[in-house]
Amino acid sequence: MLSDIEVRAQVAGVRAAAKGPLNLNFFCHELDDTPDDSAWRSALGPLYAREGVTPPEGGGALRRPFDATLCEAVEAVRPEIVSFHFGLPAPALLARVKAVAKIFGNATTVDEARFLERQGCDAVIAQGSEAGGHAGWFLEGHRPIGTLALVRRIVRAVDVPVIAAGGIVDGAGIAAVLALGASGAQLGTAYLATPESLVSPMHRALLGSEAETVFTNVFTGREARGFRNRLVDELGPISPLAPAFPYAATALAPLRAAAEAEGRADYSPLWAGQSAALARAMPAEDLTRLLAEEVLALLDH
């Protein structure tokens, strides 16, 4: 959602405040022509009436795929790592990024991991079905695979380092994937509960609870894991009427704004992984140190 100018500004802010390698992450979806979303708006009709809002006119801000403009920003700020979700950019753009950074690709299947290795990725992120947010599948025939099974299969299939992601929130989870051959672990939901996180109070209240997470396409048009809310309950987690990613979000904008103004997250995406109940509310630095202590204690046994 960031422009190239915003990317440059945020990188400058991080570089001024912290040392160490920086990882920029980009989506590589294909942005098709604006679809006819009349059926989707019709399905949302009762919710518009309930909230006293009208459907939006025209399109709103969209998640843009990685393009030449963002590539120029990458070349200017020179992060140590660039990771991609939903596949990889066009070969010409990928070559330009490779010239300035290491490339990490996201895989949800063994076939995707092998593809990423063939394209020269320096590491593969093995994203299991427990992961919060958008499932990064990009090859046909995708079927959700759990993190432990996926990591072990990908480790055996490729020669590049594998980073495990999905449902890992503590040292025990990190130690488990390291034992399966992963070179590292990627944690997202665990850090949503930290005070540094910018999630809404409604989202934060669900972290550490037993609230259910589900795969749903009703927020963006593509499957992503998050907490259930009114929109999911009303339409079901998967709706065939939702237009293709990322266009489903446009018609939701007035519903989301009205509810959030009243402190409700009825129509807001609340991304979280399946281990959200285990998230611990503590400062990010303290959490990072605790995770390291937990992993080392387990590996020393």
Secondary structure, DSSP 8 states (H G I E B T S, - for coil): ---HHHHHHHHHHHHHH--S--EEEEE----------HHHHHHTHHHHHHHT----SS---------HHHHHHHHHH--SEEEEESS---HHHHHHHHTTSEEEEEESSHHHHHHHHHTT-SEEEEE-TT-SEE----SSS-----HHHHHHHHHHH-SS-EEEESS--SHHHHHHHHHTT-SEEE-SHHHHTSTT----HHHHHHTTS---EEEE-TTTSS-EEEE--HHHHHH-SS-TTS-STTTHHHHHHHHHHHHHHTT--TTS--B--TTGGG---S-HHHHHHHHHHHHHHHHH-
